[in-house]
Amino acid sequence: MNKADLDKAILDYIKAKMMNETDVLEAIYQKDDLWDQKYFVKQLRLIELYILTHDIKKLVDLDSSVIESKYFSNFFENVCDEAKAKKYLANREYEKILRKYDNSLHNNIEILKACCEASFRLKKFLRCKEISTIILSQKDDYYISELMAESCIKLNALDEAYKYLKKAIDINPKLISARVKMLTIAAQKGIKITTSEIKNFQKIALNKKKNDWIRDLAYIQSAYGMYEESISNIEQINIENRTVFDSLCLTYNYEKKKDYQRSEYFRQKAENESFKYSYEDNNKDNLLIVFSSTVKFELRKYEYDADKIFVADTSMSMYIYSHELIFKRIIEEIGKKKYKKISVVGLSKGGCGAILVSKLLRENTDFEINISVVVFSTQIKIYPYNPNLVFQTYRNFMKYIAINPNLMNYPNSLYDLSKLDFEKENYKITFIYGNGFPMDVEEMKHIQTSKSVEKLELAYSGHGTSIPLTIPEGKTYDNLQSMYSKLNITENDFKELGGNKVGSLVDEIYEIYKNPVMRLSTFL
């Protein structure tokens, strides 16, 4: 047999194997004259080896017309793309994977899996779900089922997340992380958890030494009346990693055990650690109060002629737990001076604090004092679970109080700010948001304008609507481009809400900024 005939036989074999044509393969296996040919056997084995190992260079270098055939070139291109996609994934070149492959229709499952993981790593959770659906319609895959579940968690779709975690475990019962997350979601959804499942959860959490798992476990145990076990597990968390919610859980556990001294100790601890506070006495008769969206003070450099109070919530409850404590601290400050005007500003989660505290200030101060409130891109519907609020602090907050409702008990009006009565004398509140940021647009649908309530819609695609209204005077477009192209966002919630993309919004920021009316001071 000549070389061309042998190459044709090799190609027939590869095609039959790839397409699982058993009859053709059986016929080839019966041709002893083929298998007696060293060239045929050697080339076939090398091609199979290089395909299996994705060794593209060696595959190309083979001296065989098989490589030049139309069928193999198509197959070869697919293998080459698969190898490249896996290489990009290994190198964490996620953007490159999506640029090169995500806009094409691929039958190659491995390329689709690479696109799926790349989408997840880039926090494109909706796209990850779409690709996962395509893959799972073709084959069961526990890893893709987990990615689908994680994307659902990020998008607050807990029912879907539970379904796909269960699917992943059904495919691979040895999965640990999926099992823990499924139990946590079960607790959130009010699904009964057995004592055996809780014990298994404890074994896993303590063995892995993961604080988040230990914390979830302890809150579940507290809800199930396992107070001693809950206390013991919270004590497993390093002191520097403990939270206000941990102290609240311990408060409840010790109270149920009738150890009132320890209960009171942790109640005081929770209160003392629930917020940070800074007061600047500039000897003015106006007061500016700024509620931060992070655990760090914001707008510290903002120039405004007033005494200043900066507040940051460290309870991670979006100011629901801390706002009364903050109010008590502020009212002490106000009692020392006769302020004519109080201006309150809240950024994102800080908007919740600004609304709640300003309402208490209006109800507990002289009505001759003018109180004006400006909140930027705030959240309105906090509880019940609001799938529109897609950031980590909110997910954790809702998870904790769903697992163990005893941690916090407040009237519904505090969880739904649209139910608050804003119609007060000498009180005005302005809600500012961007019409290109869907989460904020959705939240603002719950706010009705009135004599005391205004809404200002900006032509802006970001969540950080305070940015264009708080830039110092005299800045040029180039100044802004330089400022925001180098902006390094480290706060997790703001990153999740697109904070790292502020540099791409400079055109929108400048359009707002160049209007001299668009200044925070205009609304205070």
Secondary structure as the mmCIF struct_conf table of DSSP 4:
data_model
#
loop_
_struct_conf.conf_type_id
_struct_conf.id
_struct_conf.beg_label_comp_id
_struct_conf.beg_label_asym_id
_struct_conf.beg_label_seq_id
_struct_conf.end_label_comp_id
_struct_conf.end_label_asym_id
_struct_conf.end_label_seq_id
HELX_RH_AL_P HELX_RH_AL_P1 LYS A 3 MET A 18
TURN_TY1_P TURN_TY1_P1 MET A 19 ASN A 20
HELX_RH_AL_P HELX_RH_AL_P2 THR A 22 TYR A 29
TURN_TY1_P TURN_TY1_P2 GLN A 30 GLN A 30
HELX_RH_AL_P HELX_RH_AL_P3 ASP A 32 TRP A 35
TURN_TY1_P TURN_TY1_P3 ASP A 36 ASP A 36
HELX_RH_AL_P HELX_RH_AL_P4 LYS A 38 THR A 53
TURN_TY1_P TURN_TY1_P4 HIS A 54 HIS A 54
HELX_RH_AL_P HELX_RH_AL_P5 ILE A 56 ASP A 61
HELX_RH_3T_P HELX_RH_3T_P1 SER A 65 GLU A 68
BEND BEND1 SER A 69 SER A 69
HELX_RH_AL_P HELX_RH_AL_P6 LYS A 70 ALA A 90
TURN_TY1_P TURN_TY1_P5 ASN A 91 ARG A 92
HELX_RH_AL_P HELX_RH_AL_P7 TYR A 94 TYR A 101
TURN_TY1_P TURN_TY1_P6 ASP A 102 ASN A 103
BEND BEND2 SER A 104 SER A 104
HELX_RH_AL_P HELX_RH_AL_P8 ILE A 109 ARG A 121
TURN_TY1_P TURN_TY1_P7 LEU A 122 LYS A 123
HELX_RH_AL_P HELX_RH_AL_P9 PHE A 125 GLN A 138
HELX_RH_AL_P HELX_RH_AL_P10 TYR A 142 LYS A 154
TURN_TY1_P TURN_TY1_P8 LEU A 155 ASN A 156
HELX_RH_AL_P HELX_RH_AL_P11 LEU A 158 ILE A 171
TURN_TY1_P TURN_TY1_P9 PRO A 173 LYS A 174
BEND BEND3 ILE A 176 ILE A 176
HELX_RH_AL_P HELX_RH_AL_P12 SER A 177 LYS A 189
TURN_TY1_P TURN_TY1_P10 GLY A 190 GLY A 190
HELX_RH_AL_P HELX_RH_AL_P13 THR A 195 LYS A 208
TURN_TY1_P TURN_TY1_P11 LYS A 209 LYS A 209
HELX_RH_AL_P HELX_RH_AL_P14 ASN A 211 ALA A 223
TURN_TY1_P TURN_TY1_P12 TYR A 224 GLY A 225
HELX_RH_AL_P HELX_RH_AL_P15 TYR A 227 ILE A 234
TURN_TY1_P TURN_TY1_P13 GLU A 235 GLN A 236
BEND BEND4 ILE A 237 ILE A 237
HELX_RH_3T_P HELX_RH_3T_P2 ILE A 239 ASN A 241
HELX_RH_AL_P HELX_RH_AL_P16 VAL A 244 LYS A 256
TURN_TY1_P TURN_TY1_P14 LYS A 257 LYS A 258
HELX_RH_AL_P HELX_RH_AL_P17 TYR A 260 ASN A 272
TURN_TY1_P TURN_TY1_P15 GLU A 273 GLU A 273
BEND BEND5 SER A 274 SER A 274
STRN STRN1 PHE A 275 GLU A 280
BEND BEND6 ASN A 283 ASN A 283
BEND BEND7 ASP A 285 ASP A 285
STRN STRN2 ASN A 286 PHE A 291
BEND BEND8 SER A 293 LYS A 296
TURN_TY1_P TURN_TY1_P16 ARG A 300 LYS A 301
BEND BEND9 ASP A 305 ALA A 306
STRN STRN3 ASP A 307 ASP A 313
BEND BEND10 SER A 315 SER A 317
TURN_TY1_P TURN_TY1_P17 MET A 318 SER A 322
HELX_RH_AL_P HELX_RH_AL_P18 HIS A 323 LYS A 336
BEND BEND11 LYS A 337 LYS A 337
BEND BEND12 LYS A 340 LYS A 340
STRN STRN4 LYS A 341 LEU A 347
TURN_TY1_P TURN_TY1_P18 SER A 348 SER A 348
HELX_RH_AL_P HELX_RH_AL_P19 LYS A 349 ASN A 364
BEND BEND13 THR A 365 THR A 365
TURN_TY1_P TURN_TY1_P19 PHE A 367 GLU A 368
BEND BEND14 ILE A 369 ILE A 369
STRN STRN5 ASN A 370 PHE A 376
BEND BEND15 SER A 377 SER A 377
STRN STRN6 LYS A 381 LYS A 381
BEND BEND16 TYR A 383 PRO A 384
TURN_TY1_P TURN_TY1_P20 PRO A 387 ASN A 388
BEND BEND17 PHE A 391 PHE A 391
HELX_RH_AL_P HELX_RH_AL_P20 GLN A 392 ILE A 403
HELX_RH_3T_P HELX_RH_3T_P3 PRO A 405 LEU A 407
HELX_RH_AL_P HELX_RH_AL_P21 ASN A 412 TYR A 415
STRN STRN7 ASP A 416 ASP A 416
HELX_RH_3T_P HELX_RH_3T_P4 LEU A 417 LYS A 419
BEND BEND18 LEU A 420 LEU A 420
TURN_TY1_P TURN_TY1_P21 GLU A 425 ASN A 426
STRN STRN8 TYR A 427 GLY A 434
TURN_TY1_P TURN_TY1_P22 ASN A 435 GLY A 436
HELX_RH_AL_P HELX_RH_AL_P22 PRO A 438 MET A 444
TURN_TY1_P TURN_TY1_P23 LYS A 445 HIS A 446
BEND BEND19 LYS A 451 SER A 452
STRN STRN9 VAL A 453 LEU A 458
BEND BEND20 ALA A 459 ALA A 459
BEND BEND21 GLY A 462 HIS A 463
TURN_TY1_P TURN_TY1_P24 THR A 465 THR A 465
HELX_RH_AL_P HELX_RH_AL_P23 SER A 466 LEU A 469
BEND BEND22 THR A 470 ILE A 471
HELX_LH_PP_P HELX_LH_PP_P1 PRO A 472 PRO A 472
TURN_TY1_P TURN_TY1_P25 GLU A 473 GLY A 474
HELX_RH_AL_P HELX_RH_AL_P24 TYR A 477 SER A 485
TURN_TY1_P TURN_TY1_P26 LYS A 486 LYS A 486
HELX_RH_AL_P HELX_RH_AL_P25 ASN A 492 GLU A 496
TURN_TY1_P TURN_TY1_P27 LEU A 497 GLY A 498
HELX_RH_3T_P HELX_RH_3T_P5 GLY A 499 LEU A 505
HELX_RH_AL_P HELX_RH_AL_P26 VAL A 506 TYR A 513
TURN_TY1_P TURN_TY1_P28 LYS A 514 LYS A 514
BEND BEND23 ASN A 515 ASN A 515
TURN_TY1_P TURN_TY1_P29 PRO A 516 VAL A 517
HELX_RH_3T_P HELX_RH_3T_P6 LEU A 520 PHE A 523
#
